[in-house]
């Protein structure tokens, strides 16, 4: 008998479910690590806006007043260069971790994964196990099905609204936000953003799920650029597992010509991305380790050695040695460290005051009734602290000159004030037409808060 086999039929295609993915709940060390880490990160996310610092909210990103308050530091728009450094540090840190451990960020700490698995946990508690959920979705609509679906979506919506409100507490004072919520006094703007964030959380974690990771997230697309043969990723040991096939627990699978894989398909059923890791590395894999827990559990039942699916590198699977100090990994680590050091140096040298000198270009100087030369200036002073301060202004670098300025300049926290001042000097005592001088602005409450700004004093020729 002759079979007509086409070439495309011989290609092993990655396993992906066409319909919705029903994730089987799985226990194991990696699931435990992710669950504890997820709860910790969620609690930190919720708690940060409630941390007090000197009578104020410690972290408040006040977009309306263009101030980011982080404990004792207030960042104003011209300080936002630090955000570029933060993003760069995050990028190179992510590149380093990806080259070393693959997509562990996606599997363990990404908010999309954490909230998706939390929604799945709720679904499991209300609708039942994986098989029960499949059966429920295929059944006709009756009172039982409607009640379960309504209960699930109600809990999802509550989690989504709470998540959105917790997120808004980073931008609106938390106490006022929740007080206005319970008294139904939210402004239209706050209501809009809470609704939008809740809708995104509900849609992403409840419906889009793995599609956000596979389609919308660019990280899954360019991750392969950072991978190499020494990257630790979730891998299936095909040399040990094939030929796969079912067997009885006490059967001699070696005599049957079978490998250690019993083809139970649990590694597929627990995968949040709905792939079969046995078909090799795929960009959808988020390195969550759920398939490792499922496979190890099966290996224990059959009395086989664990690790048929495990975190390993391509070189290790092929019998080669993994190089922990490869150039790409060391380069990413070095760049990350350099950026972090730069950020620390910037933070240490940052002064909580900013000032600039503005001159009137139409009147560089004038001569008063005493025959003395006057130069008018306008000082722009920004209080970058979180408390009201009083400042005094002085000059240096020019002899026989006097300064006309307020004795005490009061500036609110995070505010800017324009202060007109005048410098008067005998023009005939100055050797140059333009004499350099410095304005010294110092906080009366704390002499360490000081700044010097250079300018020039002009006289008539």
C-alpha positions in Angstrom: 0.0 0.0 0.0 1.4 3.4 -1.0 0.6 6.6 1.0 0.6 10.0 -0.5 2.3 12.1 2.2 2.8 15.8 1.6 6.0 17.6 2.8 4.0 20.1 5.0 2.4 17.2 6.8 5.8 16.1 8.1 6.4 19.4 9.8 5.9 19.3 13.6 3.8 22.4 14.4 3.7 24.1 17.8 0.6 23.2 19.8 -1.7 26.1 20.3 -5.4 26.0 21.2 -7.7 27.6 18.7 -10.4 28.4 21.3 -10.2 29.8 24.8 -7.4 28.4 27.1 -8.7 26.6 30.2 -5.7 26.7 32.6 -5.5 23.7 35.0 -4.6 24.7 38.5 -1.2 23.4 39.4 0.7 23.1 42.7 4.5 23.0 43.0 7.6 25.0 44.0 7.6 27.3 41.1 3.9 28.0 41.4 4.4 28.7 45.1 7.3 31.1 44.4 5.2 33.0 41.9 2.1 33.1 44.1 4.0 34.4 47.1 5.9 36.9 45.0 2.7 38.0 43.3 0.9 38.6 46.6 3.9 40.5 47.9 4.1 42.7 44.8 0.3 43.4 44.9 0.4 44.3 48.6 3.4 46.7 47.9 1.4 48.2 45.0 -1.6 48.8 47.2 0.3 50.0 50.3 2.8 52.5 48.8 0.2 55.4 48.5 -0.7 54.9 52.2 2.8 55.4 53.5 3.1 58.7 55.4 6.2 60.9 55.4 6.4 64.0 57.5 2.6 64.4 57.6 2.2 63.9 53.8 1.7 61.1 51.4 5.2 59.7 50.8 4.7 58.9 47.1 2.5 61.2 45.1 2.8 61.8 41.4 0.9 65.1 41.2 0.5 65.6 37.4 -1.8 68.6 37.8 0.9 70.7 39.6 3.7 69.0 37.7 5.4 67.6 40.8 6.5 64.1 41.7 6.9 63.7 45.4 8.9 60.6 46.5 9.5 60.7 50.2 11.8 63.7 50.9 12.4 64.4 47.2 10.3 66.6 45.0 10.9 66.2 41.2 9.8 69.1 39.0 9.6 69.1 35.2 13.2 70.1 34.7 14.2 67.1 37.0 12.4 64.6 34.8 15.7 63.7 33.1 16.0 61.3 35.9 13.0 59.4 34.4 15.1 58.8 31.3 17.8 57.3 33.5 15.2 55.2 35.3 13.8 53.8 32.0 17.4 53.1 30.7 18.3 51.3 33.9 15.1 49.3 33.7 15.8 48.4 30.1 19.3 47.2 30.6 18.3 45.4 33.8 15.6 43.6 31.8 18.1 42.8 29.1 20.5 41.4 31.6 17.9 39.2 33.3 16.5 38.1 29.9 19.9 37.0 28.7 20.5 35.2 31.9 17.1 33.7 32.9 14.9 34.2 29.8 11.4 35.7 30.3 11.2 35.3 34.1 10.0 38.9 34.3 6.9 37.8 32.3 6.4 34.6 34.3 6.8 35.9 37.8 6.6 39.7 38.1 4.7 41.2 35.1 1.4 42.8 36.2 -0.4 41.2 33.3 0.6 37.7 34.4 -0.1 38.4 38.1 -3.6 39.7 37.5 -4.3 37.1 34.8 -3.5 34.3 37.1 -5.4 36.0 39.9 -8.5 36.2 37.7 -8.0 32.5 36.8 -7.8 31.7 40.5 -11.2 33.4 41.1 -12.6 31.5 38.0 -11.4 28.2 39.5 -13.0 28.9 42.8 -16.4 29.8 41.4 -16.7 27.7 38.2 -14.7 24.7 39.3 -11.7 22.8 37.9 -10.6 22.9 34.3 -12.8 20.1 33.1 -15.8 21.6 35.0 -15.2 24.9 33.4 -15.1 23.4 29.9 -18.3 21.4 30.7 -20.0 24.6 32.0 -19.2 26.6 28.9 -20.6 23.9 26.7 -23.8 23.5 28.7 -27.0 25.3 28.0 -27.8 28.6 29.7 -29.7 27.8 32.9 -29.9 29.3 36.4 -26.8 27.6 37.6 -24.7 28.7 34.7 -26.0 32.3 34.9 -25.4 32.6 38.6 -21.8 31.3 38.3 -21.0 33.6 35.4 -22.5 36.6 37.2 -20.6 35.8 40.4 -17.3 35.5 38.5 -17.7 38.7 36.6 -18.9 40.6 39.7 -15.7 39.6 41.5 -13.6 40.4 38.5 -15.2 43.9 38.3 -14.6 44.5 42.0 -10.9 43.5 41.7 -10.7 45.8 38.6 -12.2 48.8 40.3 -10.1 48.3 43.4 -7.0 48.0 41.2 -7.9 51.1 39.3 -8.5 53.1 42.5 -5.3 51.9 44.0 -3.5 53.0 40.9 -5.2 56.5 41.0 -4.0 56.9 44.6 -0.5 57.4 43.1 -1.8 60.6 41.3 -4.5 61.8 43.7 -4.0 61.9 47.5 -5.2 58.5 48.7 -7.3 59.7 51.7 -9.1 62.3 49.6 -9.6 59.8 46.8 -11.3 57.2 49.0 -13.2 59.7 51.0 -14.7 61.2 47.8 -15.4 57.7 46.5 -17.5 56.7 49.5 -19.3 60.1 49.5 -19.8 59.9 45.7 -18.0 63.2 45.1 -15.4 62.1 42.5 -14.8 64.6 39.9 -15.5 63.8 36.3 -11.8 63.5 35.5 -11.1 61.1 38.3 -14.2 59.0 37.5 -13.1 58.8 33.8 -9.6 57.5 34.7 -10.8 55.0 37.3 -13.3 53.7 34.8 -10.7 53.5 32.0 -8.1 51.7 34.2 -10.8 49.3 35.6 -12.0 48.6 32.0 -8.4 47.8 30.9 -7.8 45.6 33.9 -11.1 43.7 33.4 -10.5 43.3 29.7 -6.8 42.4 29.8 -6.8 40.0 32.8 -10.3 38.5 32.1 -10.5 38.2 28.4 -7.4 39.1 26.4 -5.1 37.3 28.8 -2.3 35.5 26.9 -3.2 37.5 23.7 -1.7 40.6 25.4 1.6 38.7 25.9 1.6 37.1 22.4 0.2 39.9 20.3 0.3 43.3 22.0 3.5 43.1 24.1 6.6 43.8 22.0 8.9 42.0 24.5 7.8 38.6 23.2 8.9 39.7 19.7 12.4 41.0 20.4 13.3 38.7 23.3 15.1 36.3 20.9 17.7 39.0 20.1 18.8 38.8 23.8 18.8 35.0 24.0 21.8 32.9 23.3 22.7 29.2 23.7 23.6 29.8 27.4 20.3 31.5 28.4 18.4 29.5 31.0 14.9 28.8 29.6 12.2 26.3 30.3 13.1 23.3 28.0 12.0 19.8 27.4 14.7 17.1 27.3 13.6 15.4 24.1 16.5 12.9 24.2 15.2 11.6 27.5 11.5 12.0 26.9 11.1 10.6 23.3 9.5 8.4 22.2 6.6 9.7 24.3 3.6 7.6 24.9 1.1 6.3 27.6 2.0 3.3 29.7 1.1 1.8 33.1 3.0 2.9 36.1 4.8 -0.3 36.7 5.4 -1.1 33.0 9.0 -1.3 31.7 8.8 1.6 29.3 12.4 1.0 28.1 11.4 -2.4 26.9 8.4 -0.8 25.1 10.7 1.5 23.3 9.3 4.6 25.1 11.0 7.5 26.7 10.1 9.1 30.1 7.4 11.3 28.7 4.1 9.6 29.4 2.2 12.0 27.1 -0.2 13.0 29.8 -0.6 16.5 28.3 -0.6 18.2 31.7 2.3 20.5 30.6 -0.1 21.9 28.0 -3.1 22.1 30.2 -1.3 24.2 32.9 0.3 26.6 30.4 -1.1 30.1 30.5 0.0 30.6 26.9 -1.6 27.4 25.7 1.6 26.0 24.0 3.3 22.6 24.1 6.8 23.1 25.5 7.7 19.7 24.0 7.8 21.3 20.5 10.8 23.4 21.5 11.3 27.0 22.5 8.5 29.3 21.3 8.2 33.1 21.7 4.9 32.7 23.6 6.6 30.9 26.5 6.8 33.2 29.5 9.1 31.0 31.5 6.6 30.6 34.3 7.6 27.1 35.2 4.1 25.7 35.5 4.9 22.9 33.1 7.9 22.0 35.2 5.7 21.6 38.3 3.2 19.5 36.3 5.8 17.3 34.7 7.7 16.7 38.0 4.5 15.7 39.7 3.9 13.1 36.9 7.5 11.9 37.2 7.0 11.4 40.9 3.9 9.3 40.3 5.7 7.0 37.8 8.9 6.8 39.9 11.0 8.5 37.2 13.7 11.1 37.8 12.4 14.7 37.8 13.7 17.4 35.4 12.3 16.1 32.1 11.2 19.7 31.7 13.4 22.2 33.5 15.3 25.5 33.4 18.3 24.8 31.4 20.3 26.1 28.4 20.7 24.9 24.9 24.3 24.2 25.5 23.6 22.1 28.6 21.0 20.0 26.7 23.5 19.3 24.0 26.2 18.2 26.5 28.2 21.4 26.4 29.2 23.7 29.3 27.3 26.9 30.0 29.4 30.0 30.1 28.2 32.2 33.0 30.5 35.1 32.1 29.8 35.6 28.4 30.4 39.0 26.8 26.7 39.9 26.2 25.7 39.1 29.8 28.6 41.0 31.3 28.0 44.0 29.0 24.3 44.3 30.0 25.4 44.0 33.7 28.1 46.7 33.2 25.7 49.1 31.5 23.0 48.6 34.1 25.6 49.2 36.9 26.9 52.4 35.2 23.4 53.9 34.9 22.5 53.1 38.5 25.8 54.7 39.7 25.0 57.8 37.5 21.6 58.0 39.1 23.0 57.7 42.6 25.6 60.4 41.9 22.9 62.7 40.4 20.7 62.2 43.5 23.6 62.9 45.9 24.6 66.1 44.1 21.0 67.3 43.6 20.2 70.5 45.6 16.6 71.1 46.7 16.6 74.6 45.3 16.8 75.9 41.7 17.4 79.5 40.6 18.0 81.5 37.5 18.9 85.1 36.7 16.8 87.0 34.2 18.0 90.3 32.9 16.0 93.1 31.2 17.6 93.2 27.8 16.1 96.7 27.1 17.8 98.3 30.1 21.1 96.6 31.0 21.9 99.5 33.4 20.7 102.8 34.6 22.2 105.7 36.5 20.3 106.8 39.7 20.0 110.4 41.1 23.2 109.8 43.1 25.2 109.1 39.9 25.6 105.4 40.8 25.1 102.6 38.2 22.2 100.3 38.8 21.5 96.9 37.2 18.0 95.4 37.6 17.6 91.7 37.7 14.8 89.2 38.3 15.6 86.0 40.2 13.5 82.9 39.5 13.7 80.8 42.7 12.1 77.3 42.9 11.6 75.6 46.3 12.1 71.9 45.5 11.5 70.8 49.1 8.3 69.7 50.7 8.0 72.5 53.2 7.7 76.2 53.1 11.1 78.0 53.3 12.4 81.5 53.6 15.3 82.6 51.5 17.8 85.4 51.6 19.8 86.7 48.6 23.4 87.9 48.6 26.0 88.8 46.0 29.7 88.2 45.7 32.5 88.8 43.2 32.1 92.5 42.9 33.4 95.2 45.2 31.8 98.5 46.3 28.3 97.2 45.4 25.1 96.9 47.3 22.1 94.7 46.8 18.5 95.8 47.1 16.4 92.7 47.8 13.8 91.5 50.3 15.2 90.5 53.6 13.2 87.2 53.6 11.6 85.6 50.6 8.9 83.1 51.5 8.2 80.3 49.0 5.7 77.5 49.4 6.8 73.9 48.9 7.3 73.1 45.2 6.5 76.6 44.1 8.4 79.2 42.0 8.7 82.9 42.7 10.0 85.8 40.6 11.9 88.2 42.8 13.0 91.6 41.4 16.4 92.8 42.8 18.8 95.6 42.1 22.6 95.8 42.3 24.1 99.3 42.7 27.8 100.2 42.3 30.0 103.1 41.5 30.7 102.7 37.8 34.0 104.5 37.9 35.4 102.0 40.4 34.9 99.1 38.1 37.8 98.2 35.8 35.6 96.5 33.1 32.4 97.3 31.3 31.0 93.9 32.2 32.0 92.7 35.7 31.1 89.1 36.7 29.2 88.6 39.9 27.4 85.8 41.7 24.0 85.8 43.3 23.9 83.5 46.4 20.4 82.3 47.5 20.3 80.5 50.9 17.5 79.1 52.9 17.2 80.7 56.3 16.0 77.4 57.9 18.8 75.3 56.5 22.1 76.9 55.4 23.0 73.7 53.4 20.2 74.6 51.0 22.0 77.1 48.9 22.8 77.8 45.3 25.0 80.3 43.3 24.1 81.8 40.0 26.5 83.8 37.8 25.7 86.9 36.0 27.3 90.3 34.9 27.1 93.8 36.1 27.2 96.4 33.3 28.3 100.0 33.5 28.2 102.9 31.1 31.3 103.2 28.9 
